[in-house]
């Protein structure tokens, strides 16, 4: 029989019971290189792609656990809540936006502060919660950042702040802009007392946060490819009417132009912070376990 006259047999239909279902969320695809990784391994690797090293968004709870010594975090200022001093309303009332953020993220506002330890050293630490209204800095955030510095001054311990913010919170108007001066003044008192402050710029660190305490550290670190600057590149380009250089406002560009001290990957961040804090605070280096003696012969 000629091949063109043969009848094709219909494909066997797969029953619903024989289908293999893959649980949702089992795999994670890298936004940069497209590599697919088991989500459990991806999370264990602090959401850094094991192939290209791209740093994905890290939830604040996971960052706190990764950056501080185990069981050392003591959150404070949990009673502080955002008000609505201007009765602001755009597409929704500001009070409604705050309530919605509280429900989805938790009543931390866009910043969580407290005490912890890094490499065995006590620190006054603060972490921006970018999940909460883009990490925008209102009156509550400014007060919490100020208290991070004040507690460091009171206890004579280093201060560490991890910044990730879209800038000042527009719903609080001039009150949010005043937090730039307030936090910078508190940081100035810490510097006058000779107490170390390390600023870690995450992606993105922009607006009034970048224009104040985020760039006032004794040491300023950043994660790879983090966007750090006041206005975004598109706004800058439209304002000056010129083409911007490649990589403008990325961490690597800022390091090259002397605005950062070092770029540190997320997987090495806690170790590097511990080393720098010990150097700045004049603390002794951690003892290194002795190597076992070489076998005889």
N, C-alpha and C positions, 0 to 999 in steps of 0.2 A: 504494500500500500504506500502510495506517495505520501511524503511528510505533510504536504499541504492539505491532504484530505483527511488527516487524522483528527479526531475530536479530542479536545483537551478535557481531562478529568477535572471536575470542580475541586477546588481546594477544600480540605476538610475544615468544617467550621469548629472553632474552639468554643467550648461551652464556658459559661460564666464561672463554673466551679473549677475549671482548669486554668483560669487566668492567674498570673502571678502579679500581685499588687506590691508596689514599692511604697513604703510609708513616706508621706510627705515630710520633707525636711531631712531626709537621710543623707542627702548630698548637698554640697555647697559649691557653686561655680565662682571662680575668681573673676572679679570685675575687670582685671587688667589683662591677664593672659588666657583666661578661659579654662584653666585647669579645674578639674572636678575632684573634690576631696570629701572624704567622709566628714560629716558635720561634727561628729564627736572629736575627731582628730584636729579639725580646723579650730574648734573652740579651745581645745587643749593647747594649741599652738598660738593662743591669744589672737586668733583671727588674722594671722599673718600667713599669706600664701606660701606654702612650702616650696613652690617652684620659682616664682619670680620675686617673692619678698614683699608684695604689695600689702600695705596696712589697711585693712578694712575697718569699718566702724566698730569700736569696742564699747559695749554697754558699760555704764559707770560702775555698776556693781562688780562686774568682772575686772574692771581696771583697779578698783580698790583692792580686791583680793590679790591681784597680780603684783601691785606695786608695794604693798605693805606686808610686813611680817605676819604670819598666820595668827589669827585671834587677837590682834593688837588694835583693831580699829574701834574707837569710841566716838560715835557721832554726837555732835552737840548742836545747840541752837534749833532744835526740832520744833520749838514753839513759834518761831517766826513765820509770819504769813504775809503775803502781798495784800495791800489795800488797793483802793481805787480812788486816789485823791483827786483825780481830774474828772471822774465820771466818764471816762473815755469810752467811745463806741465807734467802731468802723463797720465792718460787715457783721460783727457781733460785739456784744458788750464785753469790756475787759474782764469784768468779774466772772462772766460766763467762760471766757477762755481760761482763766486761772482755775476755775472749778473743773473744767474738762481735763486740764493738764494734771491736776491733783488726782483725778480718778485713774488716768491712764499710766502715769509715771509714779505717783506718790507725792505726799505733801512735803517735798524737800525744797521746793522752788528750783531755780536753775543752778544751785550750788549747794554742796554738802560739805560741812567742815567738822573737824574734830581732832582728836589726838590719835597717834599711831606710832609705829616703829618701823624704821627702814634699816636693815642690817644691824638690828639691835639698838639703834639710836632713837631716842624719843624725838618726835617731830610734831609740830603743829601743821596740819595738812588740810588742804582744800581741793575739791574736785568739782569742776563744772559739770552740770548734768545737761548735756546738749539735747537729750530727749525731751527736756522740759522747755518748750517755747524757744527752741534753737539756742539754748544757753544764754538768752538775753539778760543783760544786767540791769535790774531795777533796784529799788531801794533796799529790798531784802538781801539781794545778792551783794550789794555794796557793803551792807552792814556785816554780813557773814565773812566776807573777805577781810574787812577791817579787823574783825575779831580774831581771825587767823594770825594776823600780825601782832595784835595786842597780847594774845595768849603766849605767843613765842617770846615776846618781850618780857612778860611777867615771869615766865618759867625759865628764861634764858636757854631756850632750845631753838634749833633751826626751824624755819618755815619753808614749806614746799607747796606750790600751787600748780595744779594741772589745768590749763586753760583751753577751753573749746567753746567759742562764743561767736554769735553773729553781731555782737556789739550792744550798745545801750538799748533798753526796752522803750520803744517809741510811745507805748501806752501810758508811760509815766512822765513823758515830756522832759522838762528841765531838771526834774528831780532825779531822773536816771543819769543825766549828764553830770550832775553834781557828784555822783559816786566816783568819777574819775579823780577828782581832787581829794575826796575823802580817803579813798584807798591809797592814793599816792602819798598823802600826808602820813598815814599810819606806817607805810613802808619806809618813809624817810626817818621816822623815829626809831624804827628797827635798825636801819643802817647806822644812825648816830650812836646806837648802843653797841655796834660791832657784832650783831647777831646775824648769822648767815641766812640768806633767802635764795632758794633755787626755783626758778620759773621754768616750767615745762610747757611748751607751746604745741598743742595738738591741732589736728585738722578739723575745722578752721579756727584760727584765732584772729579775729578782725574787729573793726570798729573801736569803740571806746575802751574795750579790754586791752587790745593791742596798743592803744595810745596811752595806756597808763601802766598799771602794775605788772602786766605780762612782760613788758620789755624793761623792767627795772630790777631784774634779779642780779645778784652777785655773779651767778652763772645762769645763762639762758640756753636751754636745750630745746630741741624740737624733734619730732618724729620725722622720718623720711617723707618727702613730698608734701608736707603739711603746708597749707596756705596760711600765710601770716602777713598781715598788713592792715592798714586803716580802711581805705575804700577798696572795693574789688577791682581787678584788672580792667574789666569792661568799663567801669565808671571812670577810672583813671585815663584810659585811652580816649574816651569820648571828651574828657575835660581838657586834656592837653593837645588833642588832635594829632597824635603821633603814634607810630607803631611801637609797641612795647617789645623789649628783648625777650628771647625765648626763656621760659621758666620764671618769668617775672613774679615776684612775691612768693615763690615756693621756697621751702627751707634751704635747698641747695643754693639758690640764688642769694638768699640773705646771708648764708654762711660765707659765700665768696666775697660779699661786700661788707663783711665785718659786723653784721647785726645779730649774729648768733655766735655762741661759743662752740657748740658741737651739735651734730645730728646723731641721735642715738636710736637704734632700733628698739622696738617694743620688748623684744625677748631679752635684751641686755640692759633695759632701763633701770630695773631695781638694783642690779649689781653696780652699775655706774653711779647711780644716785648715792648708794651707800659709801662708795669710795670718795666721791666729791664732798659729801657731808662730813665725813671723818677728817678730810684734809682741811675744810673750812673751819670746822669746830675745834681743830687741834686734838681730836680724839685719837687714841692709839689704834693702829691697824688691827684687824681681827687676826687672831692666831691661825696660822696655817698648819694643818695636821702634818706631822712628820711622815716622810715616806718610809715604807718598811725597808729594813736593811737588805742589801743585795745578797743573793744566795752565795755561799762560799764556793770557791772554785770556778 
